[in-house]
Amino acid sequence: MATNGYAIQTANLTKRFGNFCAVDGVTFGVRRGSIFGFLGPNGAGKTTTMRVLLGLLAPTSGRAEVLGYDVGRRPRAVKKRIGYMSQRFSLYDDLTVGENLRFYGRTYGLDNDRLRKRIEFVLEMADLVGRDRLHARELSGGWRQRLALGAAILHEPELVFLDEPTAGVDPVSRRAFWELLYRLAGGGTTIFVTTHYMDEAEHCQELAFIHAGKIVAQGSPDSIKTTLMKGQVLEISPDQPADAMRLLKAARTEGRLDVDDAALYGAQVHVVAPDVRQVIETIDHLLREGGVQPGQMDVISPSLEDVFLSCIR
């Protein structure tokens, strides 16, 4: 159907539940064969947007096209051409890996010969060869996610929706999972993934940040960081990060420190200001006065999380 190079296009897409607007005039496009990241905190509207695109919820207003079909008018037209991996593990714990794949393959209408070939492909792709007789409940979180992804692509969908696919999974398994996504996208599959992990966003070709139902930024990771960041970022490595944050926040509130924001990033504190070099001396004094050793202070390139906080500020 769609010949314009886009697997998904939305225009002023809105979804209301009574007086509550969960998705507010969202407009974006997802190119075919790309990995598109849809980012935002819990409750921002990510899952609601995805459910509209899947045809599970009717939009209140606006338009959404998936693989050339208006999902508001023809929600069933795309279902055989898309795959979906839910936020929670959606397979059957009391079935083996192989039984889960056979069950879902038959649900997708695959015949015996094609089903056998697709299961062989999925087992090899997900590195599940030799694990097909294990029950799903015996798999660790990372392997369970691989199995769920394998089930979602058994029928060779053109477009796969992944809702927080690596939530609760360890960093090593998350990295391995993303390697699988790269392979799928390299084969031409379009991937739409929601996440609240900013480090995962770096793996996407295109991104959209959503906050309180509205798109606040979109573009490639590099373009977002270079064009949308308001101010410079000073990274501080104090000996007491929590106390440093408390002192800087208080000084900002009291008007003794002219910065746009201060946020905790693990053991570091990021301070944002139009010219952070002008406030380094003030910060050094404030921290030492409060009994905190400032440690190293460096002007750094902004992270995606810095940009997101800047956009919503």
Backbone hydrogen bonds, N-H to C=O, Kabsch-Sander energy under -0.5 kcal/mol:
donor,donor_aa,acceptor,acceptor_aa,energy
7,A,30,V,-2.8
8,I,30,V,-1.4
9,Q,65,E,-2.2
10,T,28,F,-2.6
11,A,63,R,-2.6
13,L,26,V,-2.6
14,T,61,S,-2.5
15,K,23,V,-2.2
17,F,20,F,-3.2
20,F,17,F,-1.9
21,C,19,N,-0.5
22,A,15,K,-1.6
22,A,20,F,-0.8
23,V,15,K,-1.7
24,D,213,G,-3.2
25,G,23,V,-0.6
26,V,13,L,-2.8
28,F,10,T,-0.6
30,V,8,I,-2.7
31,R,29,G,-0.5
32,R,5,G,-2.5
34,S,31,R,-1.5
36,F,34,S,-0.6
36,F,191,I,-3.2
37,G,35,I,-0.5
37,G,206,E,-2.8
38,F,193,V,-3.0
39,L,37,G,-0.6
39,L,208,A,-2.6
40,G,195,T,-1.1
44,A,41,P,-1.8
49,T,45,G,-2.0
50,M,46,K,-2.2
51,R,47,T,-2.6
52,V,48,T,-1.7
53,L,49,T,-2.2
54,L,50,M,-2.1
55,G,52,V,-1.3
56,L,51,R,-2.3
57,L,51,R,-1.4
60,T,14,T,-2.2
61,S,14,T,-1.6
63,R,11,A,-2.1
65,E,9,Q,-3.3
66,V,69,Y,-2.6
67,L,7,A,-3.4
69,Y,66,V,-1.8
71,V,64,A,-2.0
71,V,69,Y,-0.9
72,G,64,A,-0.5
73,R,70,D,-0.9
74,R,70,D,-3.1
77,A,74,R,-1.1
79,K,76,R,-0.5
81,R,78,V,-1.9
82,I,79,K,-0.7
83,G,159,L,-2.4
85,M,161,F,-2.8
86,S,84,Y,-0.5
93,D,91,L,-0.6
95,L,92,Y,-1.4
97,V,134,L,-2.2
98,G,132,D,-2.8
100,N,96,T,-2.6
101,L,97,V,-2.1
102,R,98,G,-2.5
103,F,99,E,-2.5
104,Y,100,N,-2.5
105,G,101,L,-2.5
106,R,102,R,-2.3
107,T,103,F,-1.9
108,Y,104,Y,-1.9
109,G,106,R,-1.2
110,L,105,G,-2.5
115,L,111,D,-3.2
116,R,112,N,-2.3
117,K,113,D,-2.0
118,R,114,R,-2.6
119,I,115,L,-2.6
120,E,116,R,-2.1
121,F,117,K,-2.1
122,V,118,R,-2.7
123,L,119,I,-2.8
124,E,120,E,-1.9
125,M,121,F,-3.1
126,A,122,V,-2.8
127,D,124,E,-1.0
128,L,123,L,-3.0
129,V,123,L,-0.9
131,R,128,L,-2.5
134,L,131,R,-1.6
136,A,92,Y,-0.5
136,A,95,L,-2.4
137,R,93,D,-1.4
138,E,135,H,-1.9
139,L,136,A,-1.5
144,R,140,S,-2.5
145,Q,141,G,-2.0
146,R,142,G,-1.7
147,L,143,W,-2.2
148,A,144,R,-2.5
149,L,145,Q,-2.3
150,G,146,R,-2.6
151,A,147,L,-2.4
152,A,148,A,-1.7
153,I,149,L,-1.2
153,I,150,G,-0.5
154,L,151,A,-0.7
156,E,153,I,-1.9
158,E,81,R,-1.8
159,L,81,R,-1.2
160,V,190,T,-2.7
161,F,83,G,-3.0
162,L,160,V,-0.5
162,L,192,F,-2.8
163,D,85,M,-2.5
164,E,162,L,-0.8
164,E,194,T,-1.2
167,A,164,E,-1.4
169,V,166,T,-2.1
174,R,170,D,-2.3
175,R,171,P,-2.1
176,A,172,V,-2.0
177,F,173,S,-2.4
178,W,174,R,-2.1
179,E,175,R,-1.6
180,L,176,A,-1.4
181,L,177,F,-1.6
182,Y,178,W,-2.2
183,R,179,E,-1.8
184,L,180,L,-2.1
185,A,181,L,-2.7
186,G,182,Y,-2.5
187,G,183,R,-1.1
187,G,184,L,-0.6
188,G,185,A,-1.7
189,T,184,L,-2.0
190,T,158,E,-2.6
191,I,34,S,-2.8
192,F,160,V,-2.8
193,V,36,F,-2.7
193,V,191,I,-0.6
194,T,162,L,-2.6
195,T,38,F,-1.7
198,M,196,H,-0.8
201,A,197,Y,-0.9
202,E,198,M,-0.6
202,E,199,D,-0.8
203,H,200,E,-1.9
204,C,201,A,-1.7
205,Q,35,I,-1.6
206,E,35,I,-1.5
207,L,219,G,-2.3
208,A,37,G,-1.9
209,F,217,A,-3.3
210,I,39,L,-3.2
211,H,214,K,-2.8
213,G,44,A,-2.4
214,K,211,H,-2.0
216,V,209,F,-2.5
216,V,214,K,-0.5
217,A,209,F,-1.0
219,G,207,L,-2.1
224,I,220,S,-2.6
225,K,221,P,-2.0
226,T,222,D,-2.1
227,T,223,S,-2.1
228,L,224,I,-1.8
231,G,229,M,-0.8
232,Q,273,A,-3.4
233,V,300,I,-0.7
234,L,271,V,-3.0
235,E,233,V,-0.5
235,E,298,D,-3.4
236,I,234,L,-0.6
236,I,269,V,-3.0
237,S,294,P,-0.5
237,S,296,Q,-2.1
239,D,293,Q,-1.8
244,A,240,Q,-2.6
245,M,241,P,-2.5
246,R,242,A,-2.1
247,L,243,D,-2.4
248,L,244,A,-2.5
249,K,245,M,-2.8
250,A,246,R,-2.1
251,A,247,L,-2.3
252,R,248,L,-2.2
253,T,249,K,-2.5
254,E,250,A,-2.3
255,G,252,R,-1.1
256,R,251,A,-2.6
257,L,251,A,-1.1
259,V,257,L,-1.4
260,D,272,V,-2.6
261,D,272,V,-1.4
263,A,270,H,-2.4
265,Y,268,Q,-3.2
268,Q,265,Y,-2.2
269,V,236,I,-2.4
270,H,263,A,-3.0
271,V,234,L,-2.5
271,V,269,V,-0.5
272,V,261,D,-2.5
273,A,232,Q,-1.6
276,V,273,A,-0.5
278,Q,275,D,-1.6
279,V,276,V,-1.5
280,I,276,V,-0.7
283,I,279,V,-2.7
284,D,280,I,-2.6
285,H,281,E,-2.2
286,L,282,T,-2.7
287,L,283,I,-2.5
288,R,284,D,-2.2
289,E,285,H,-2.6
290,G,286,L,-1.3
291,G,288,R,-1.5
292,V,287,L,-3.0
296,Q,237,S,-0.5
298,D,235,E,-2.4
300,I,233,V,-2.2
300,I,298,D,-0.6
307,V,303,S,-2.0
308,F,304,L,-2.7
309,L,305,E,-2.6
310,S,306,D,-2.2
311,C,307,V,-2.6
312,I,308,F,-2.2
313,R,309,L,-1.4
